Amino acid sequence: MEIYNKQNKGYIEVWLTNSEQPTVDRNELTEILRQKFPKCKIVFFLSGSGNLFQCAENLLIKNMNT
């Protein structure tokens, strides 16, 4: 797990790997971080199970067509 303080932008980033996701209680962590940073949104980034390059390519293609 990695936590990045972006309070100057109004949020706190929390990055979780696939192996960390089942063991971290996101609701509890959100409450802890909200107490420390009451004016910030808490944003979670979760690793997916798909191929990173294929997913990124699909996202780029979809965004180009909209």
DOLOMAR-282694 format. One record per residue (C-alpha): residue number from 1; x, y, z; residue in one letter. Coordinates in steps of 0.2 Angstrom, whole numbers. Example, Ala and Ser with C-alpha at 12.3 -4.5 7.8 and 13.67 -1.06 7.14 Angstrom:
BEGIN
num  x  y  z  residuo
1  62  -22  39  A
2  68  -5  36  S
end
This chain:
BEGIN
num  x  y  z  residuo
1  0  0  0  M
2  6  17  -4  E
3  -2  33  2  I
4  2  50  -6  Y
5  -3  66  2  N
6  -11  78  -12  K
7  -20  89  0  Q
8  -14  104  -9  N
9  -25  97  -23  K
10  -39  92  -11  G
11  -37  73  -10  Y
12  -26  59  -3  I
13  -21  44  -15  E
14  -21  26  -8  V
15  -14  13  -20  W
16  -17  -5  -17  L
17  -10  -20  -26  T
18  -21  -36  -30  N
19  -14  -45  -15  S
20  -17  -30  -3  E
21  -35  -27  -8  Q
22  -43  -42  2  P
23  -33  -38  18  T
24  -37  -19  19  V
25  -53  -12  26  D
26  -55  3  14  R
27  -70  10  25  N
28  -59  9  40  E
29  -44  17  31  L
30  -55  31  24  T
31  -62  35  41  E
32  -44  36  48  I
33  -38  47  34  L
34  -53  58  35  R
35  -49  62  53  Q
36  -32  67  49  K
37  -37  76  33  F
38  -55  82  35  P
39  -55  93  20  K
40  -49  80  8  C
41  -57  67  -3  K
42  -49  49  -1  I
43  -46  41  -18  V
44  -42  23  -20  F
45  -32  16  -35  F
46  -34  -3  -36  L
47  -24  -15  -47  S
48  -34  -24  -59  G
49  -33  -42  -66  S
50  -31  -38  -84  G
51  -16  -35  -95  N
52  -10  -17  -92  L
53  -5  -13  -110  F
54  -21  -21  -118  Q
55  -32  -11  -105  C
56  -23  5  -108  A
57  -24  3  -127  E
58  -43  -1  -126  N
59  -45  15  -115  L
60  -36  26  -128  L
61  -45  19  -143  I
62  -62  22  -134  K
63  -57  39  -129  N
64  -52  43  -147  M
65  -69  38  -153  N
66  -79  49  -142  T
end
